[in-house]
Amino acid sequence: MVVFAAPPGSKVWLYQGVDDGTGWSCEGEAGGTVQVASKSGFVVAELPARTGKEKYAIGEIALADGSDRRLRPGATAKVPVFNAVPGKVTVVGGVKVLEVGEGLSLLPDPSATRARATRYLAARKDRRTSAPVARGKGGPVGKGSMSWVAMPDSCARH
């Protein structure tokens, strides 16, 4: 299970792929994308485990503002990627959306702390989130749990 902060009510599309240290590549077609939603500013997603170079990327995001605008990054835009640790709740940080002209851009959300995510999970009273909370690679949330890579145009949804 993965937990991260995102704008309340937003829809987020997670892409499966591989980060080989020099670039990102997507895996599969429609089966490689998972849609999740942010409730109260957090996404709690039950995802198959992905570790090492196998990661998830936030490939698209749509805000709950009633518009049909959706962030679909091009080859020069960097997107967050993260692992999903098997058998643990993985708190990976957070993203915020910056409006840039007619488009949207993703930025790290420094207010998405491990403590804030843990309080949110405790308030949910959901037995599925009672697994141990894993630390992201590099330490606590906001200190390297998400890395940012350029997503190639070939990852565009079909």
trRosetta pair geometry for C-beta under 8 A, 3 or more apart (Angstrom, degrees):
i j d omega theta_ij theta_ji phi_ij phi_ji
1 44 6.6 2 -179 -175 110 82
1 45 6.9 163 -156 84 62 43
1 46 5.3 -32 -101 -101 83 61
1 47 7.2 128 -115 23 30 71
1 84 7.5 149 43 -159 7 104
1 88 7.7 -126 44 111 79 36
1 89 4.9 -26 80 -112 109 68
1 90 6.9 168 88 20 51 74
1 128 6.5 131 -72 147 152 100
1 129 6.5 -129 121 -102 160 69
1 131 6.8 139 28 41 120 130
2 43 7.6 0 107 109 88 99
2 44 7.8 169 85 -151 46 40
2 45 5.1 -16 60 63 92 96
2 47 5.5 -3 4 21 113 125
2 56 7.2 -114 -17 42 173 148
2 82 6.8 127 -147 107 135 128
2 84 4.9 -79 -53 -108 114 95
2 89 7.9 160 -92 -165 19 55
2 90 4.9 -27 -108 71 68 101
2 92 5.9 -2 -164 -8 102 122
3 42 6.1 -3 -167 -177 93 116
3 43 6.9 169 -147 85 44 58
3 44 5.3 -4 -102 -104 86 71
3 45 7.8 174 -79 22 39 69
3 89 6.2 21 -9 176 117 99
3 90 7.0 172 22 84 72 47
3 91 4.8 -26 70 -104 106 69
3 92 7.1 159 72 14 50 75
3 117 5.2 128 126 -169 129 123
3 120 7.6 161 -171 83 134 122
3 121 6.5 -56 -99 -67 162 116
3 129 7.8 66 -62 -133 130 118
4 42 7.1 164 88 -152 27 71
4 43 5.4 -6 60 52 76 102
4 82 7.4 160 -64 18 139 164
4 91 7.3 141 -79 -161 56 53
4 92 4.9 -37 -79 64 110 93
4 93 5.8 7 -134 71 100 50
4 94 5.3 166 178 -92 78 53
4 95 7.0 36 151 0 121 85
4 112 6.8 25 -167 -175 65 147
4 117 7.8 -26 -105 -109 25 135
4 146 7.5 72 -123 -61 137 128
5 38 7.9 57 -172 -137 40 123
5 41 5.7 -8 -148 157 89 86
5 42 5.6 -48 -101 -98 55 67
5 43 7.7 166 -111 12 8 78
5 93 7.2 -80 27 140 91 44
5 94 2.8 -4 55 -117 102 130
5 95 7.0 180 91 29 73 46
5 96 8.0 -10 119 -61 107 74
5 109 5.2 -103 91 80 124 147
5 111 7.3 -121 129 89 172 81
5 112 3.6 -142 17 -107 134 119
5 116 7.5 14 -69 106 130 126
5 117 7.1 -114 -48 -80 92 99
6 10 5.2 -110 142 61 110 127
6 12 5.6 -69 -144 -55 171 137
6 38 4.1 -132 80 -80 102 137
6 41 7.1 174 64 -169 43 44
6 42 7.2 105 26 -131 73 20
6 43 5.2 31 14 -24 123 110
6 61 6.9 -149 -161 -134 124 130
6 94 6.6 -154 -54 -154 46 82
6 95 5.6 13 -105 59 76 91
7 10 4.4 80 73 -29 92 129
7 38 6.2 127 79 70 43 161
7 41 7.3 -46 -156 -120 19 66
7 61 7.7 103 30 170 109 128
7 63 5.9 -19 97 -123 149 87
7 64 7.2 -163 124 15 104 94
7 96 6.7 94 -59 -138 90 59
7 97 5.5 -40 -29 8 136 113
8 38 5.7 -138 -125 121 26 113
8 39 7.4 33 -146 -160 75 19
8 40 6.2 0 -118 -128 106 11
8 41 4.8 -35 -68 -63 87 64
8 64 6.7 -69 110 32 64 140
9 37 7.4 -21 -157 -176 31 101
9 38 6.2 -37 19 78 17 92
9 39 7.7 66 -73 -102 45 43
9 63 7.6 50 95 -179 93 54
9 64 2.8 -14 120 -30 118 165
10 37 7.2 174 89 -152 42 61
10 38 4.7 30 48 22 80 124
10 61 5.6 9 169 -174 129 98
10 62 6.3 164 -162 81 77 47
10 63 5.3 -39 -105 -114 97 42
10 64 5.6 -112 -69 -22 46 88
10 97 7.5 154 -99 -25 152 137
11 35 6.2 -6 -177 -169 104 103
11 36 7.6 158 -158 83 58 37
11 37 5.5 -32 -104 -101 63 78
11 38 7.8 -130 -69 8 23 81
11 61 7.0 162 84 -155 53 50
11 62 4.5 1 53 53 100 102
11 64 7.8 119 -17 -68 74 80
12 35 7.2 151 80 -155 44 54
12 36 5.2 -23 66 67 96 85
12 37 7.1 164 18 -95 80 25
12 38 6.6 78 -17 -37 115 94
12 43 5.9 -46 33 -88 143 153
12 58 5.9 -50 -167 -139 111 99
12 60 7.3 160 -158 88 43 59
12 61 5.1 -7 -107 -107 72 83
13 33 5.6 -7 -175 -169 105 108
13 34 7.2 153 -157 76 55 40
13 35 5.4 -26 -100 -97 72 72
13 58 7.5 109 73 -162 52 54
13 59 5.2 -62 102 67 99 95
13 60 3.9 21 38 51 120 100
13 61 7.3 -142 20 -66 74 43
13 157 7.0 -39 163 -65 162 135
14 33 7.0 151 77 -157 49 54
14 34 4.6 -16 59 60 102 94
14 35 7.8 -175 17 -81 75 23
14 36 6.5 27 -11 5 113 112
14 45 7.0 109 -14 169 151 170
14 47 7.2 -62 104 -103 158 140
14 56 4.6 -5 -177 -174 114 118
14 57 6.9 147 -158 69 61 38
14 58 6.3 -39 -101 -97 66 49
14 59 6.8 121 -144 9 16 93
15 26 5.5 -57 171 -122 125 104
15 32 6.1 30 -160 138 69 96
15 33 5.6 -20 -100 -101 65 76
15 56 6.8 142 69 -161 42 62
15 57 4.7 -23 59 60 97 95
15 58 8.0 130 15 -135 84 2
15 59 3.8 68 -20 -38 119 136
15 151 7.5 97 53 -139 151 134
15 155 5.9 46 -166 -174 164 120
16 26 7.2 89 80 -160 55 67
16 27 4.8 -55 109 52 98 112
16 28 6.6 25 68 33 118 115
16 32 4.4 -118 45 -159 101 83
16 33 7.5 -126 5 -65 81 35
16 34 7.8 73 -39 -9 93 100
16 50 6.9 -164 -136 -89 93 149
16 54 7.5 -4 -171 -172 91 90
16 55 7.9 165 -151 91 51 37
16 56 6.2 -37 -96 -102 54 67
17 24 5.6 52 130 -179 143 90
17 25 5.6 179 -165 89 106 42
17 26 4.6 -64 -92 -107 114 38
17 27 5.4 -179 -100 -7 47 83
17 32 7.4 73 -59 179 69 126
17 54 7.8 176 99 -148 29 54
17 55 6.4 -26 73 68 72 77
17 56 7.7 110 27 -120 75 24
17 57 5.8 -6 30 -3 123 117
17 81 7.5 -80 68 -125 108 125
17 155 7.1 -27 -77 -113 142 128
18 24 7.3 160 81 -153 45 52
18 25 5.3 -9 55 58 92 91
18 27 6.8 86 -19 -50 89 107
18 53 5.1 28 -160 141 87 102
18 54 5.9 -35 -100 -96 75 53
18 55 7.2 120 -119 23 25 80
19 23 7.7 -149 -144 107 56 27
19 24 5.4 -20 -99 -100 74 77
19 53 5.7 -151 64 -160 60 69
19 55 5.2 5 -1 18 112 135
19 81 5.3 131 -54 123 140 161
19 147 7.1 125 178 78 165 127
19 149 5.7 -165 -124 -35 113 161
20 23 6.4 0 48 55 97 64
20 25 7.4 21 -10 7 110 105
20 53 5.8 34 -93 -153 51 132
21 53 7.7 -66 -27 -115 82 107
23 149 7.0 129 -155 -176 34 121
23 150 7.1 -45 -136 66 78 93
23 152 7.3 42 178 -43 116 110
24 57 6.5 63 -163 -66 146 151
24 79 8.0 -58 17 57 174 102
24 81 6.7 -167 -108 -64 128 147
24 149 4.4 126 -40 121 120 136
24 150 6.7 -169 21 79 111 49
24 151 5.5 -50 83 -105 140 57
24 152 6.8 -165 80 -5 84 85
24 155 7.6 -13 119 -51 109 147
25 152 7.1 7 -106 18 56 129
25 154 7.9 -11 -142 82 72 125
25 155 8.0 -176 -162 -71 34 106
26 32 6.1 109 174 133 95 150
26 59 8.0 50 -101 -97 121 141
26 151 7.8 56 -54 -161 101 97
26 152 7.5 -123 -8 56 97 98
26 154 6.7 -156 26 108 115 87
26 155 4.0 143 -40 -113 135 92
27 32 4.8 176 88 -119 71 134
28 31 4.8 -75 163 71 143 92
28 32 3.4 156 70 -43 105 112
29 32 6.5 130 53 12 16 104
29 158 6.2 -32 -164 27 97 137
30 33 6.4 -69 -162 33 41 105
30 158 6.8 -88 -65 60 82 104
33 59 7.0 -79 -122 48 102 144
33 157 6.3 47 -82 -110 166 103
34 45 7.0 110 127 -168 133 132
34 47 6.5 180 53 -110 172 101
34 56 7.8 -41 37 -136 119 126
36 43 5.1 83 127 -160 127 119
36 45 4.5 -55 -102 -91 155 118
37 43 7.0 173 94 -115 24 90
38 41 6.3 3 171 -135 114 12
38 42 6.4 154 -151 73 81 15
38 43 5.0 -60 -91 -62 69 81
39 42 6.7 -35 66 64 62 69
39 43 7.8 110 16 -97 67 41
39 44 7.7 -46 40 15 106 96
40 120 6.8 170 107 -142 122 113
41 120 7.7 -123 79 -108 94 145
42 117 6.5 135 -121 -125 135 78
42 120 5.0 111 -13 153 158 160
44 121 7.3 130 -100 -102 130 86
44 124 7.3 35 -34 -87 165 168
44 126 7.8 111 145 57 161 158
44 129 6.7 -47 -153 -83 138 127
46 128 7.0 -48 -83 169 121 142
47 50 7.2 -43 134 0 118 103
47 56 6.6 -28 -178 -59 162 149
47 84 4.6 -118 87 -107 115 165
48 84 7.0 108 95 84 36 143
49 84 5.3 -147 -130 101 40 93
49 85 6.7 -14 -135 163 100 14
49 86 3.7 -10 -95 -73 151 87
49 87 7.9 2 -80 -6 132 63
50 54 4.3 -123 -162 123 91 96
50 55 5.6 149 132 -104 128 22
50 56 6.0 136 48 -32 150 82
50 83 5.5 -146 98 -146 77 63
50 84 4.9 63 32 32 80 92
51 54 6.4 29 53 59 34 97
51 83 5.1 56 -111 -157 48 129
51 84 7.6 -99 -58 64 65 51
51 85 6.7 70 -88 -107 106 54
51 86 7.2 -61 -37 -13 123 93
52 83 7.5 103 17 -107 28 130
54 83 7.6 80 88 -119 66 85
55 81 4.4 61 133 173 143 106
55 82 6.0 146 -162 70 106 19
55 83 5.6 -73 -111 -76 81 57
56 81 6.7 167 84 -152 40 65
56 82 5.9 -25 60 64 88 73
56 83 7.7 136 15 -111 83 16
56 84 6.4 51 -9 -29 123 107
57 79 5.1 72 -179 111 107 123
57 80 6.9 161 -148 90 63 45
57 81 4.5 -30 -91 -94 81 84
57 149 7.3 -81 -111 56 127 105
57 151 6.1 144 152 -91 154 123
57 155 7.8 -14 74 -177 142 157
58 61 6.4 13 171 -51 112 107
58 79 5.4 -151 70 -177 74 106
58 80 5.2 30 18 56 111 91
58 95 6.3 -99 50 -19 172 160
58 106 6.6 143 99 -121 130 165
59 72 7.6 14 153 -135 76 63
59 73 7.2 -121 -160 31 51 100
59 79 6.4 49 -96 -178 39 167
59 151 6.3 155 -121 -153 80 165
59 155 6.1 -129 -133 142 127 121
59 157 7.4 126 126 -48 132 96
60 70 5.7 11 -174 168 108 109
60 71 6.0 166 -152 83 53 68
60 72 5.4 -2 -108 -93 99 70
60 73 8.0 -147 -85 4 54 76
60 157 6.8 -30 -27 -21 145 128
61 70 7.0 174 84 -160 35 69
61 71 4.7 10 50 41 84 115
61 95 7.4 -142 -65 105 160 139
61 97 6.4 -148 108 -84 138 123
61 104 7.1 -117 78 121 100 145
61 106 6.8 110 14 -80 140 112
62 68 7.8 -32 -146 -161 120 39
62 69 7.2 155 -137 93 74 51
62 70 4.4 -31 -87 -106 91 90
62 71 7.6 -157 -70 17 43 70
63 67 6.9 26 68 50 104 98
63 69 6.8 6 28 77 103 98
63 97 6.3 -127 -74 63 114 166
63 104 7.3 179 -25 -102 113 150
65 69 7.9 -5 60 42 116 108
69 102 7.5 -157 -115 168 125 67
69 103 7.5 175 -163 -131 117 35
69 104 6.1 125 147 -27 116 116
70 104 7.5 -92 158 28 16 134
71 97 6.9 -145 -38 -129 139 112
71 103 7.2 90 -110 179 71 85
71 104 4.0 -92 -74 85 100 115
71 105 7.0 152 -126 -84 127 18
71 106 6.3 116 160 -41 163 94
72 156 6.7 50 -180 -125 122 88
72 157 7.7 -101 -126 14 120 99
73 77 3.3 -131 -153 84 104 132
73 78 7.6 -119 -159 45 151 12
73 79 5.3 -153 17 -54 159 112
73 106 7.5 -57 -64 13 123 113
73 151 5.3 91 90 47 120 118
74 77 5.4 98 47 2 60 103
74 153 6.1 0 -154 -85 70 90
75 150 6.0 40 176 168 54 114
75 151 7.2 -120 -112 88 39 48
75 152 5.4 18 -112 -132 92 46
75 153 5.1 -45 -50 -33 100 86
76 150 6.4 -37 -136 -134 19 121
77 105 7.0 -145 -137 -130 116 84
77 106 7.7 91 172 30 113 94
77 150 6.9 126 73 -133 35 71
77 151 6.9 -25 81 36 85 92
78 106 7.9 -120 91 74 66 102
78 148 4.2 53 157 162 122 107
78 149 6.2 162 -147 82 84 10
78 150 5.6 -56 -92 -74 65 56
78 151 7.9 127 -139 -8 28 77
79 106 6.3 61 -121 53 65 145
79 148 6.7 169 79 -149 18 73
79 149 6.7 -34 58 64 69 63
79 150 7.8 93 13 -131 78 19
79 151 5.0 9 17 -26 126 122
80 92 7.8 133 157 139 127 119
80 93 7.3 -136 -155 76 149 126
80 95 6.0 -139 2 -71 140 119
80 106 6.9 -113 -9 139 96 139
80 108 7.4 115 -79 -89 125 76
80 146 4.0 -10 -160 180 116 130
80 147 7.2 136 -149 71 62 29
80 148 5.6 -41 -90 -93 55 72
81 146 6.8 136 59 -162 35 74
81 147 5.6 -29 60 67 91 81
81 148 7.3 153 11 -103 80 22
81 149 5.5 2 -6 17 129 112
82 90 7.4 159 154 137 118 128
82 92 4.1 32 -149 -151 159 149
82 93 7.6 -167 -83 26 140 102
82 136 7.2 -55 -145 -132 110 120
82 145 6.3 20 -123 148 118 77
82 146 5.0 -52 -66 -105 108 71
82 147 7.6 151 -77 19 58 67
83 90 6.8 -119 97 -162 75 160
83 92 7.8 170 51 -100 55 125
83 136 7.9 151 46 -138 95 78
83 137 7.2 76 17 -16 126 115
84 90 5.6 -164 -136 29 47 147
85 88 4.5 -18 102 56 116 114
85 90 4.6 139 18 -74 95 119
85 134 4.3 29 48 -3 157 175
87 131 6.3 -165 165 -160 54 138
87 132 8.0 24 132 42 83 95
88 131 5.4 -164 -128 137 35 118
88 132 5.2 -45 -126 80 96 83
88 133 6.8 109 179 -144 97 13
88 134 3.8 84 130 -39 143 110
89 121 6.8 76 175 -129 159 157
89 129 5.6 62 -94 -152 143 70
89 131 5.1 147 -24 74 86 96
89 132 7.0 -164 26 96 84 33
89 133 4.8 -41 76 -104 103 63
89 134 6.7 179 75 8 43 79
90 133 7.8 145 -91 -162 21 60
90 134 4.8 -22 -98 57 70 117
90 136 6.8 93 -172 -82 89 78
90 145 8.0 161 170 -165 90 118
91 114 5.4 116 105 -124 148 75
91 117 4.5 135 -137 105 129 156
91 118 7.2 -51 -66 -54 156 74
91 133 5.8 11 -10 -167 112 110
91 134 7.5 175 18 66 68 63
91 136 6.8 -99 85 -35 62 102
91 141 5.2 -58 128 -73 107 124
91 145 7.0 -48 110 -151 61 164
92 136 5.4 114 -119 -91 56 132
92 141 7.0 104 137 -122 9 92
92 145 4.4 -174 -153 143 53 117
92 146 5.3 88 159 -60 99 88
93 108 6.6 -43 162 -150 133 95
93 109 7.1 147 159 55 84 81
93 112 5.2 90 179 101 50 128
93 136 7.0 -10 -32 -25 92 167
93 141 5.0 167 -85 -166 59 87
93 142 5.5 137 -123 -67 98 49
93 145 4.6 169 -31 68 103 116
93 146 4.5 -100 41 -5 139 112
94 108 7.2 92 81 -171 61 59
94 109 3.6 -58 107 60 107 121
94 111 7.2 -55 69 72 148 66
94 112 2.6 160 3 -55 130 162
94 141 7.7 49 -10 174 86 120
94 142 7.8 -12 25 -78 87 86
95 106 5.0 -22 -167 -162 126 106
95 107 6.8 136 -159 70 71 38
95 108 6.7 -66 -107 -115 57 30
95 109 5.6 147 -151 -15 2 104
95 112 7.9 7 -8 -21 31 155
95 146 7.9 -120 -60 143 92 177
96 106 7.5 139 72 -155 36 57
96 107 5.4 -28 64 67 85 92
96 108 7.7 15 18 110 86 20
96 109 4.3 115 -30 -85 94 99
97 104 5.2 -21 -167 -166 111 114
97 105 7.2 137 -160 69 59 41
97 106 6.3 -37 -102 -98 61 56
97 107 7.6 160 -100 21 14 82
98 104 7.1 138 72 -163 46 60
98 105 4.7 -27 65 66 98 95
98 106 7.6 179 18 -87 84 8
98 107 5.5 55 -20 -13 116 120
99 103 7.7 156 -160 91 55 39
99 104 6.1 -38 -106 -104 53 67
99 105 7.9 172 -93 20 8 79
100 103 5.2 -23 73 75 89 88
100 104 6.8 142 24 -115 83 13
100 105 5.0 43 -9 -12 128 114
108 142 7.4 116 170 -133 121 71
108 146 7.0 174 -111 72 100 126
108 148 7.7 -95 -54 -55 102 127
109 112 4.4 74 95 -14 106 112
110 142 5.8 81 -139 -142 57 127
111 116 7.1 36 153 -13 73 169
112 116 6.6 -125 -149 70 36 131
112 117 6.8 46 -176 -51 78 107
112 141 6.2 -106 124 155 81 127
112 142 6.4 159 79 -68 76 100
113 116 4.6 98 57 5 83 101
113 117 7.0 -151 94 -2 46 86
113 140 7.5 4 -161 154 76 118
113 141 5.6 138 -162 79 33 119
113 142 6.2 -34 -102 -12 58 134
114 117 5.8 -59 -149 40 31 110
114 118 6.1 33 153 -22 66 108
114 133 7.5 125 -167 148 103 139
114 135 7.9 -11 -113 -117 147 73
114 140 4.8 -97 -13 -164 137 97
114 141 4.0 161 -57 8 77 111
114 142 7.7 -116 -25 8 80 95
115 118 5.7 -54 -145 36 30 112
115 119 6.5 32 154 -19 64 103
116 119 5.8 -52 -150 34 31 111
116 120 6.5 33 150 -20 63 105
117 120 5.5 -52 -150 34 34 114
117 121 6.4 33 153 -18 66 105
117 141 6.5 124 6 -51 135 167
118 121 5.7 -53 -147 37 32 111
118 122 6.4 34 153 -20 65 105
118 133 6.3 -47 -98 -65 100 167
119 122 5.7 -54 -147 36 31 112
119 123 6.4 31 155 -20 64 107
120 123 5.9 -58 -152 35 29 111
120 124 6.8 37 150 -29 62 102
121 124 5.7 -49 -156 21 35 117
121 126 7.5 -90 -164 44 70 101
121 129 4.6 -148 -162 156 107 140
121 133 7.6 162 48 -84 164 121
122 125 7.6 30 168 -63 41 57
124 129 6.0 55 75 31 133 149
126 129 4.7 63 80 12 102 105
126 130 7.6 -155 99 -29 56 81
127 130 5.4 -37 -160 0 47 123
128 131 7.6 -23 168 -10 46 101
135 139 6.6 -49 176 -161 121 21
135 140 6.6 -62 -142 -87 102 44
135 145 8.0 -123 171 -93 55 107
136 139 7.3 -12 74 71 80 33
136 140 7.5 57 39 176 94 14
136 141 6.3 94 9 -91 126 54
136 143 7.7 153 76 67 112 73
136 144 6.5 177 118 95 111 67
136 145 2.6 11 144 -114 173 93
136 146 7.5 -40 -163 -30 154 50
137 144 6.1 -91 102 128 70 105
137 145 6.7 132 43 -116 60 45
138 143 5.4 -159 130 121 99 79
138 144 2.5 -49 104 88 160 140
138 145 6.6 -137 56 -55 106 45
139 143 4.2 -36 80 97 112 134
139 144 6.2 75 37 39 83 111
140 143 5.3 63 63 19 66 123
140 145 7.9 -59 137 -41 28 116
141 145 5.4 -27 -121 -4 54 147
142 145 7.2 13 -9 15 25 108
144 147 7.1 13 -163 -73 66 81
151 155 5.1 -76 173 45 103 148
152 155 5.6 114 70 -10 70 96
153 156 6.0 -7 180 -26 60 110
